[in-house]
Amino acid sequence: MLSTQSKARKTIPVLAFLILLGALQPAFGTAASADATRPDGSSQALAATTGVTVAEPSSAPPAVLRLLNREFVQLRSTIAGATPAERVERARKRFQALDASQIDQPLRAIPFKFGDYEGIQLAVGSEFLVSLFPADVPEGSSLPAMLSTSEARWKDIRRAWHDSRDWTELLKAIASAAAATLLLWGAIWGIGRASAAMRLKVQARCANLAEDNARIRWEELLWRFLSGCIVVVRVVAVAVLAYAWLGWVLDAFVLTRPWADYLGSWAWEKAIWLGAGMAGAVPGLATVALIFVVTRAIVDVLRYLLLGVETGRLKLPWLHPDTVSATRRVVVVLVWALGLAVAYPYLPGANTDAFKGLSVLLGVMATLGSTGLVTQAMSGLLLIYARALRKGDYVVVSGVEGVVTEVAPLATKITNIRNEEITVPNAVLISSPIFNYSKLATETGTLLSTKVTIGYDAPWRQVHALLIEAADAVAGVRRTPAPYVYQRALSDFYVEYELFCSIDRPLDRVPVLSRLHGAIQDVFNRDGVQIMSPHFVLQPREAVLGQKPPERP
């Protein structure tokens, strides 16, 4: 009867505790790595007189004997084929077999000698628990010191054994855990409400700044950064509170109190490690900042110099103003790349395998995927430094005619007369002839020409005069230099005349040419001169003339 009550008294608190904390135990485990379990059938029996056998050199890893999740001793030697893990498992089973009348017995250390080996038996009263050998002693310690530490730990284990079976302690622990849970819930709720209110205010401030200014200001960017920081602070605060709650709850129960101690020591160690890492990174970060400051100063000087050349304020014999913009971008990229290369060894974590692996991965990706990109970029540089075209030029290239609106590193954009934007890769431009009608548009303007074919019956001097008259009547055609006419061919049935004139705006080439064609038709129809296009085959019975223009006032 007493045995049954004793077992019930032992079991009920443990079951209640396990039900309450069953979800936590998978995360921590019931024992450390030393609590491995192996079959016990392979070990030999202990000597009948002493209960021990000779300690043998062990190749198996050490094993820690944990009782009620508390470290008791660490075993390192193999006894008669029994590894440290097997010895730990047997000792734990002997401890579990102790009852209330035996647990309060003092821990006794019984020296023994078997052959040439000596050791100490640890017993609770008359019940043998575990044997210690000199081979179990860690380096830098001794068997008496190990025994003294074990005795101190046994007192804590015995106290925990009694507390785990005390209903009062269990109820206190449950109440403490419940109170901590309520506090955690309230704190999380309060943090959520506070962070939501702060984010609303910050977002309203950002909206006001965005409405007041058409361009982005640093103040707006800082407020948006602050909005993101509020979310980060909320997450960190909730994580810290959850960690503190977990330590509180684990510390409230006797069996999980060692885990709470481990959480506290782990957090402290990580905080020290993080602080030491940050302190150690300060010199490197200061060096990186200094390198970047010097690099920025060099870039500012070079940019100031090149901008002066681009605006015409400064002149360098080896640098053309048309290529200054591209040269500035190339120089800035090269200087920053050099600064980054110098600062790279001082970056925190630059020598780690992860950082090196990421660098190699990016290098491989750039090597495999940048063939076409590099081709286009080099073609763009060649296009710029050849000064074949620039923004605003009227060009014809690869069957595309229009105005250059953008010369980018990879492609050039051209807008044609139908207001269509056409993107031409730079590699295509380099491999195709480029007709630039704006390149030589200096003080004399851009040359414009058109051809007509007139029969031999029309005096050539009259044709020259009519063509020049038509050019003078068109708006947009320059009077200086004066238009002129060349006879390009004497064909079988007609003479080919070409009119040359200059215009001020190359972008107006198409509309001016259209007006010029209309003027040519008007003056030729007025004077009865027949234009022989399409080709002349047979002399018509009547002159092929268009409707005569109205008489000039």
Wavefront OBJ file of the C-alpha trace (Angstrom):
o trace
v 0.000 0.000 0.000
v 2.780 2.399 0.919
v 4.621 1.491 -2.227
v 1.576 2.243 -4.372
v 0.992 5.607 -2.688
v 4.639 6.472 -2.985
v 4.607 5.691 -6.688
v 1.442 7.740 -7.183
v 2.935 10.619 -5.230
v 5.937 10.479 -7.516
v 4.126 10.058 -10.774
v 1.222 12.525 -10.659
v 3.307 15.748 -10.418
v 5.609 14.515 -13.168
v 2.688 13.731 -15.469
v 1.122 17.121 -14.824
v 4.408 18.803 -15.580
v 4.921 16.830 -18.774
v 1.415 17.662 -20.000
v 2.013 21.375 -19.411
v 5.417 21.522 -21.048
v 5.084 18.717 -23.574
v 5.302 21.188 -26.462
v 8.582 22.578 -25.180
v 10.462 19.347 -24.683
v 10.895 18.476 -28.398
v 12.738 21.761 -28.843
v 15.240 21.109 -26.124
v 15.286 17.311 -25.751
v 15.295 15.448 -22.505
v 19.048 15.165 -22.355
v 22.206 16.445 -23.941
v 24.325 14.632 -26.455
v 25.763 12.483 -23.742
v 22.416 10.813 -23.001
v 22.810 8.282 -25.784
v 21.249 4.874 -25.192
v 22.835 1.639 -26.240
v 21.978 -2.004 -25.559
v 23.282 -3.252 -22.253
v 23.672 -6.926 -23.092
v 27.223 -6.679 -24.445
v 28.850 -5.459 -21.243
v 30.476 -7.800 -18.782
v 29.362 -8.182 -15.146
v 31.186 -6.198 -12.522
v 33.467 -7.992 -10.151
v 31.531 -9.584 -7.304
v 33.723 -8.155 -4.579
v 34.093 -4.590 -5.742
v 31.383 -3.978 -8.351
v 33.914 -2.595 -10.860
v 36.254 -3.759 -13.534
v 39.470 -2.468 -15.017
v 39.222 0.863 -16.878
v 40.251 0.558 -20.515
v 41.390 3.235 -22.978
v 38.262 4.567 -24.717
v 37.864 5.612 -28.337
v 34.185 6.428 -27.784
v 33.186 10.063 -27.141
v 32.639 11.220 -23.556
v 29.136 11.034 -22.121
v 27.512 13.303 -19.542
v 25.307 11.807 -16.867
v 22.318 14.127 -16.487
v 19.834 13.590 -13.693
v 16.640 15.627 -13.810
v 18.198 17.584 -16.688
v 21.129 18.537 -14.449
v 24.698 17.584 -15.142
v 26.142 15.211 -12.556
v 29.405 13.747 -13.884
v 31.093 13.188 -17.222
v 32.387 9.729 -18.052
v 35.266 9.231 -20.455
v 36.599 5.674 -20.024
v 35.328 2.330 -21.288
v 34.823 -0.423 -18.691
v 34.835 -4.014 -19.885
v 33.557 -2.986 -23.297
v 30.891 -0.644 -21.906
v 31.272 2.762 -23.515
v 30.716 5.998 -21.589
v 27.230 6.274 -23.097
v 26.310 2.806 -21.866
v 27.653 3.560 -18.395
v 25.567 6.746 -18.325
v 22.419 4.854 -19.296
v 22.917 2.287 -16.527
v 23.539 4.989 -13.927
v 20.360 6.802 -14.994
v 18.330 3.610 -14.610
v 19.770 3.096 -11.099
v 18.783 6.677 -10.222
v 15.243 6.167 -11.508
v 14.921 3.102 -9.300
v 15.545 5.131 -6.116
v 12.517 5.870 -3.922
v 11.825 8.604 -1.384
v 13.532 6.741 1.462
v 16.748 6.255 -0.546
v 17.049 9.656 -2.219
v 17.689 11.388 1.116
v 20.615 9.098 1.923
v 23.987 10.859 1.789
v 26.167 10.490 -1.288
v 29.098 8.285 -0.359
v 32.452 8.018 -2.130
v 33.895 4.536 -1.636
v 37.500 4.095 -2.783
v 38.305 0.710 -4.294
v 41.196 -1.033 -5.933
v 41.056 -3.774 -8.484
v 44.412 -5.055 -9.692
v 46.557 -2.110 -10.731
v 43.618 0.253 -11.098
v 42.017 2.432 -8.468
v 38.745 4.306 -8.525
v 35.861 5.641 -6.476
v 32.349 4.297 -6.261
v 29.573 6.855 -5.814
v 26.702 5.369 -3.838
v 23.469 6.756 -2.384
v 23.285 5.080 0.976
v 23.775 1.410 0.167
v 22.670 1.756 -3.479
v 25.508 1.846 -6.008
v 25.145 4.671 -8.565
v 28.280 5.082 -10.712
v 32.030 4.456 -10.620
v 34.720 7.020 -11.389
v 38.200 6.242 -12.675
v 41.257 8.432 -13.190
v 40.623 8.095 -16.942
v 37.278 9.868 -16.399
v 38.978 12.962 -15.027
v 39.129 15.813 -17.581
v 42.466 17.340 -18.445
v 43.642 19.911 -15.923
v 41.573 18.465 -13.057
v 41.902 15.657 -10.510
v 39.750 12.867 -9.107
v 39.207 14.600 -5.708
v 38.157 17.825 -7.474
v 35.789 15.875 -9.680
v 34.334 14.181 -6.596
v 33.833 17.511 -4.825
v 31.995 18.931 -7.831
v 29.792 15.855 -8.038
v 28.802 16.134 -4.377
v 27.730 19.776 -4.858
v 25.721 18.854 -7.934
v 24.066 15.961 -6.090
v 22.625 18.338 -3.533
v 20.997 20.358 -6.294
v 19.662 17.179 -7.916
v 18.197 15.947 -4.651
v 16.549 19.296 -4.009
v 15.075 19.246 -7.522
v 13.833 15.696 -6.949
v 11.827 16.800 -3.920
v 10.576 20.028 -5.538
v 9.344 18.176 -8.620
v 7.070 16.085 -6.384
v 5.753 19.019 -4.378
v 2.238 20.051 -5.437
v 2.707 23.514 -3.962
v 5.798 24.195 -6.092
v 4.033 22.857 -9.150
v 1.014 25.129 -8.641
v 3.310 28.111 -8.093
v 5.133 27.303 -11.297
v 1.881 27.023 -13.249
v 0.656 30.347 -11.835
v 3.976 32.004 -12.664
v 3.869 30.646 -16.230
v 0.273 31.812 -16.664
v 1.129 35.299 -15.363
v 4.118 35.490 -17.713
v 1.920 34.454 -20.628
v -0.629 37.152 -19.832
v 2.117 39.751 -19.535
v 3.566 38.647 -22.876
v 0.192 38.862 -24.580
v -0.429 42.332 -23.164
v 3.024 43.555 -24.157
v 2.657 42.253 -27.708
v -0.777 43.859 -28.009
v 0.567 47.184 -26.731
v 3.579 47.084 -29.051
v 1.328 46.337 -32.024
v -1.018 49.237 -31.256
v 1.843 51.663 -30.628
v 3.756 50.690 -33.775
v 0.584 50.927 -35.901
v -0.139 54.425 -34.591
v 3.453 55.535 -35.189
v 3.447 54.148 -38.742
v 0.216 55.991 -39.548
v 1.745 59.277 -38.425
v 4.950 58.650 -40.349
v 3.066 57.679 -43.519
v 0.904 60.783 -43.242
v 4.065 62.866 -42.972
v 5.491 61.146 -46.068
v 2.270 61.820 -47.991
v 2.408 65.517 -47.090
v 6.020 65.795 -48.231
v 5.202 63.990 -51.483
v 2.334 66.418 -52.224
v 4.305 69.551 -51.367
v 7.217 68.781 -53.703
v 7.365 67.490 -57.242
v 10.798 65.962 -56.631
v 11.970 63.538 -53.974
v 13.625 65.143 -50.972
v 15.999 63.621 -48.467
v 13.533 64.425 -45.707
v 10.881 62.264 -47.354
v 13.323 59.393 -47.812
v 14.334 59.580 -44.140
v 10.704 59.443 -43.035
v 10.071 56.413 -45.245
v 13.170 54.754 -43.804
v 11.827 55.485 -40.327
v 8.546 53.762 -41.273
v 10.457 50.595 -42.163
v 12.528 50.820 -38.963
v 9.343 50.834 -36.891
v 8.433 47.426 -38.296
v 11.915 46.086 -37.587
v 11.873 47.401 -34.011
v 8.448 45.845 -33.434
v 9.626 42.431 -34.632
v 12.792 42.612 -32.545
v 10.875 43.717 -29.453
v 8.372 40.861 -29.813
v 11.222 38.367 -30.308
v 13.025 39.624 -27.177
v 9.849 39.454 -25.104
v 9.104 35.924 -26.362
v 12.642 34.857 -25.482
v 12.321 36.362 -21.998
v 8.923 34.696 -21.559
v 10.355 31.321 -22.520
v 13.164 31.701 -19.987
v 10.666 32.765 -17.309
v 8.408 29.775 -17.924
v 11.274 27.291 -18.017
v 12.730 28.735 -14.833
v 9.379 28.351 -13.045
v 9.480 24.522 -13.264
v 12.099 22.475 -11.514
v 12.846 20.046 -14.305
v 13.295 22.745 -16.957
v 15.200 25.224 -14.805
v 18.578 24.142 -16.256
v 17.236 24.952 -19.706
v 16.351 28.460 -18.516
v 19.894 28.851 -17.232
v 21.160 27.709 -20.617
v 18.954 30.241 -22.423
v 20.265 33.041 -20.226
v 23.907 32.060 -20.654
v 23.417 31.581 -24.406
v 21.861 35.031 -24.798
v 24.646 36.587 -22.759
v 27.323 34.796 -24.768
v 25.731 35.866 -28.044
v 25.457 39.448 -26.836
v 29.147 39.421 -25.891
v 30.015 37.808 -29.220
v 27.969 40.380 -31.130
v 29.475 43.267 -29.186
v 32.995 41.935 -29.670
v 32.306 41.451 -33.391
v 30.992 44.987 -33.742
v 33.922 46.390 -31.818
v 36.335 44.371 -33.920
v 34.703 45.598 -37.128
v 35.034 49.272 -36.190
v 38.661 49.692 -37.412
v 37.850 48.007 -40.721
v 34.688 50.071 -41.210
v 36.595 53.249 -40.385
v 39.191 52.329 -43.012
v 36.458 51.601 -45.570
v 34.771 54.934 -44.803
v 38.086 56.772 -45.223
v 38.734 55.043 -48.556
v 35.251 55.925 -49.800
v 35.639 59.546 -48.694
v 38.921 59.850 -50.597
v 37.363 58.107 -53.613
v 34.392 60.479 -53.525
v 36.731 63.470 -53.405
v 38.670 62.200 -56.442
v 35.421 61.579 -58.326
v 34.192 65.100 -57.535
v 37.410 66.648 -58.853
v 37.319 64.607 -62.059
v 33.612 65.316 -62.563
v 34.210 69.058 -62.115
v 37.040 68.956 -64.653
v 35.069 66.984 -67.244
v 31.925 69.067 -66.793
v 34.034 72.124 -67.523
v 35.192 70.555 -70.769
v 31.627 69.525 -71.663
v 30.272 73.043 -71.168
v 33.182 74.581 -73.085
v 34.625 76.434 -70.108
v 37.771 74.296 -70.232
v 39.570 72.800 -73.207
v 41.718 69.698 -73.295
v 43.478 68.864 -76.549
v 43.042 65.118 -76.096
v 39.344 65.226 -75.158
v 36.547 66.206 -77.558
v 33.427 67.805 -76.047
v 31.182 65.223 -77.740
v 32.875 62.382 -75.839
v 33.079 64.071 -72.430
v 29.770 62.642 -71.161
v 30.788 59.040 -71.883
v 34.307 59.656 -70.599
v 32.908 61.000 -67.342
v 30.802 57.896 -66.792
v 33.695 55.566 -67.614
v 36.123 57.428 -65.338
v 33.634 57.497 -62.437
v 33.001 53.752 -62.746
v 36.734 52.977 -62.892
v 37.557 55.156 -59.878
v 34.778 53.639 -57.765
v 35.791 50.137 -58.849
v 39.368 50.871 -57.766
v 38.140 52.266 -54.441
v 35.982 49.187 -53.849
v 38.924 46.909 -54.661
v 41.096 48.742 -52.121
v 38.360 48.694 -49.459
v 37.307 45.075 -50.033
v 39.840 43.436 -47.619
v 38.663 45.715 -44.790
v 34.960 44.846 -45.125
v 33.614 42.737 -42.217
v 33.392 39.120 -43.309
v 35.375 39.653 -46.512
v 37.656 36.726 -45.659
v 34.850 34.292 -44.821
v 34.098 31.349 -47.082
v 30.515 32.551 -47.605
v 31.678 35.962 -48.846
v 34.265 34.364 -51.124
v 31.718 31.886 -52.470
v 29.271 34.688 -53.234
v 32.006 36.615 -55.054
v 32.870 33.561 -57.141
v 29.185 32.964 -57.945
v 28.690 36.553 -59.097
v 31.855 36.341 -61.173
v 30.707 33.167 -62.894
v 27.256 34.649 -63.574
v 28.811 37.809 -65.019
v 31.189 35.764 -67.177
v 28.492 33.492 -68.592
v 25.775 36.093 -69.079
v 27.643 39.242 -70.092
v 28.892 38.326 -73.568
v 26.132 40.167 -75.408
v 26.055 42.900 -72.775
v 29.762 43.634 -73.131
v 29.443 43.616 -76.926
v 26.682 46.212 -76.836
v 28.501 48.325 -74.230
v 31.765 48.331 -76.198
v 29.843 49.144 -79.366
v 28.239 52.065 -77.541
v 31.633 53.388 -76.441
v 33.016 53.004 -79.953
v 29.979 54.810 -81.343
v 30.451 57.710 -78.943
v 34.199 58.029 -79.333
v 33.885 57.796 -83.122
v 31.488 60.763 -82.827
v 29.249 59.256 -85.485
v 26.103 60.727 -83.981
v 24.762 62.483 -80.922
v 21.460 63.421 -79.387
v 19.411 65.657 -81.695
v 21.043 64.559 -84.958
v 18.918 63.677 -87.974
v 20.215 60.333 -89.243
v 19.410 57.442 -91.534
v 20.744 54.071 -90.377
v 19.688 50.510 -91.222
v 16.600 51.800 -93.001
v 15.564 53.924 -90.021
v 15.259 57.669 -90.565
v 14.637 60.103 -87.780
v 15.999 62.153 -84.903
v 18.342 60.672 -82.312
v 16.664 61.098 -78.918
v 19.039 59.055 -76.734
v 22.474 57.482 -77.069
v 22.565 54.909 -74.248
v 25.405 52.490 -73.390
v 23.519 49.545 -74.914
v 21.190 50.991 -77.579
v 20.287 54.182 -79.409
v 16.732 55.534 -79.637
v 15.513 57.242 -82.817
v 12.139 58.961 -83.345
v 10.944 58.918 -86.950
v 8.585 61.254 -88.776
v 5.538 59.213 -87.661
v 6.510 59.891 -84.029
v 7.531 56.262 -83.494
v 10.432 55.558 -81.164
v 12.771 52.954 -82.629
v 15.474 51.295 -80.511
v 18.538 50.215 -82.463
v 21.231 48.116 -80.665
v 24.623 49.758 -80.752
v 26.173 46.680 -82.343
v 23.823 47.171 -85.316
v 24.791 50.839 -85.608
v 28.483 49.991 -85.624
v 28.037 47.436 -88.398
v 25.851 49.683 -90.600
v 26.498 52.932 -92.530
v 25.245 55.990 -90.684
v 23.983 58.961 -92.686
v 24.135 61.962 -90.386
v 22.491 65.033 -91.861
v 23.212 67.181 -88.819
v 26.897 66.469 -88.379
v 28.123 69.130 -90.809
v 25.322 71.603 -90.153
v 27.563 74.543 -89.331
v 27.013 78.189 -90.264
v 26.074 77.217 -93.818
v 23.322 74.843 -92.680
v 22.534 71.304 -93.789
v 22.529 70.494 -97.462
v 19.262 69.261 -99.009
v 18.895 67.953 -102.586
v 16.262 66.633 -104.976
v 16.276 65.416 -108.580
v 14.034 66.008 -111.594
v 14.222 64.779 -115.210
v 13.344 67.209 -118.014
v 13.205 66.563 -121.753
v 15.809 67.939 -124.176
v 13.272 70.314 -125.649
v 13.397 72.469 -122.496
v 16.351 74.919 -122.382
v 18.654 73.944 -119.568
v 19.103 77.573 -118.448
v 15.340 77.875 -118.000
v 15.269 74.662 -115.956
v 18.066 75.975 -113.696
v 16.209 79.238 -113.171
v 12.913 77.480 -112.384
v 14.535 75.158 -109.843
v 16.298 78.012 -108.089
v 13.075 80.039 -108.098
v 11.222 77.139 -106.489
v 13.888 76.817 -103.778
v 13.756 80.555 -103.022
v 9.975 80.330 -102.576
v 10.131 77.627 -99.860
v 10.161 78.629 -96.196
v 13.064 77.066 -94.319
v 15.531 77.148 -97.224
v 18.526 79.410 -96.592
v 19.245 82.251 -98.966
v 22.922 82.042 -98.068
v 24.524 80.026 -99.507
v 22.304 80.367 -102.552
v 20.661 77.289 -104.099
v 22.397 75.830 -107.156
v 21.714 73.145 -109.790
v 23.874 70.412 -111.337
v 23.121 68.399 -114.455
v 23.810 64.873 -113.206
v 23.142 62.871 -116.400
v 22.291 63.172 -120.098
v 20.058 60.168 -120.575
v 18.500 58.878 -123.779
v 15.256 60.795 -123.478
v 15.789 63.403 -120.760
v 18.299 65.382 -118.721
v 18.668 64.701 -114.996
v 18.916 67.882 -112.929
v 19.717 67.950 -109.168
v 18.863 70.951 -107.022
v 21.009 71.678 -103.938
v 19.994 74.044 -101.165
v 20.708 74.547 -97.466
v 18.294 74.431 -94.541
v 18.714 75.714 -90.993
v 17.085 72.855 -89.078
v 18.039 69.272 -89.980
v 14.999 68.064 -88.037
v 12.764 69.816 -90.624
v 14.343 67.944 -93.525
v 11.246 65.960 -94.490
v 8.648 68.793 -94.364
v 11.001 71.229 -96.159
v 11.640 68.637 -98.875
v 7.892 68.140 -99.270
v 7.307 71.881 -99.661
v 10.187 72.077 -102.144
v 8.656 69.368 -104.330
v 5.364 71.230 -104.364
v 7.072 74.488 -105.325
v 8.944 72.792 -108.175
v 5.685 71.451 -109.604
v 4.061 74.866 -109.319
v 6.767 76.803 -111.176
v 7.193 74.177 -113.890
v 3.437 73.969 -114.513
v 3.225 77.750 -114.607
v 5.845 78.010 -117.344
v 4.639 74.935 -119.265
v 7.797 72.867 -118.765
v 7.003 69.152 -118.651
v 8.657 66.988 -115.939
v 9.624 63.680 -117.571
v 9.130 61.396 -114.556
v 7.964 58.588 -114.886
v 10.407 57.755 -117.649
v 9.785 59.274 -121.061
v 8.719 56.696 -123.704
v 6.725 58.585 -126.342
v 6.143 62.252 -127.018
v 2.591 62.925 -125.726
v 0.050 64.552 -128.003
v -0.620 67.148 -125.322
v 1.638 68.523 -122.621
v 1.368 66.640 -119.341
v 1.013 69.518 -116.896
v -0.621 69.852 -113.537
v -3.209 72.462 -112.631
v -1.663 75.889 -112.896
v -1.249 77.722 -109.600
v -3.196 80.935 -109.074
v -1.693 84.062 -110.447
v 0.491 85.963 -108.059
v -0.881 89.350 -107.061
l 1 2 3 4 5 6 7 8 9 10 11 12 13 14 15 16 17 18 19 20 21 22 23 24 25 26 27 28 29 30 31 32 33 34 35 36 37 38 39 40 41 42 43 44 45 46 47 48 49 50 51 52 53 54 55 56 57 58 59 60 61 62 63 64 65 66 67 68 69 70 71 72 73 74 75 76 77 78 79 80 81 82 83 84 85 86 87 88 89 90 91 92 93 94 95 96 97 98 99 100 101 102 103 104 105 106 107 108 109 110 111 112 113 114 115 116 117 118 119 120 121 122 123 124 125 126 127 128 129 130 131 132 133 134 135 136 137 138 139 140 141 142 143 144 145 146 147 148 149 150 151 152 153 154 155 156 157 158 159 160 161 162 163 164 165 166 167 168 169 170 171 172 173 174 175 176 177 178 179 180 181 182 183 184 185 186 187 188 189 190 191 192 193 194 195 196 197 198 199 200 201 202 203 204 205 206 207 208 209 210 211 212 213 214 215 216 217 218 219 220 221 222 223 224 225 226 227 228 229 230 231 232 233 234 235 236 237 238 239 240 241 242 243 244 245 246 247 248 249 250 251 252 253 254 255 256 257 258 259 260 261 262 263 264 265 266 267 268 269 270 271 272 273 274 275 276 277 278 279 280 281 282 283 284 285 286 287 288 289 290 291 292 293 294 295 296 297 298 299 300 301 302 303 304 305 306 307 308 309 310 311 312 313 314 315 316 317 318 319 320 321 322 323 324 325 326 327 328 329 330 331 332 333 334 335 336 337 338 339 340 341 342 343 344 345 346 347 348 349 350 351 352 353 354 355 356 357 358 359 360 361 362 363 364 365 366 367 368 369 370 371 372 373 374 375 376 377 378 379 380 381 382 383 384 385 386 387 388 389 390 391 392 393 394 395 396 397 398 399 400 401 402 403 404 405 406 407 408 409 410 411 412 413 414 415 416 417 418 419 420 421 422 423 424 425 426 427 428 429 430 431 432 433 434 435 436 437 438 439 440 441 442 443 444 445 446 447 448 449 450 451 452 453 454 455 456 457 458 459 460 461 462 463 464 465 466 467 468 469 470 471 472 473 474 475 476 477 478 479 480 481 482 483 484 485 486 487 488 489 490 491 492 493 494 495 496 497 498 499 500 501 502 503 504 505 506 507 508 509 510 511 512 513 514 515 516 517 518 519 520 521 522 523 524 525 526 527 528 529 530 531 532 533 534 535 536 537 538 539 540 541 542 543 544 545 546 547 548 549 550 551 552 553
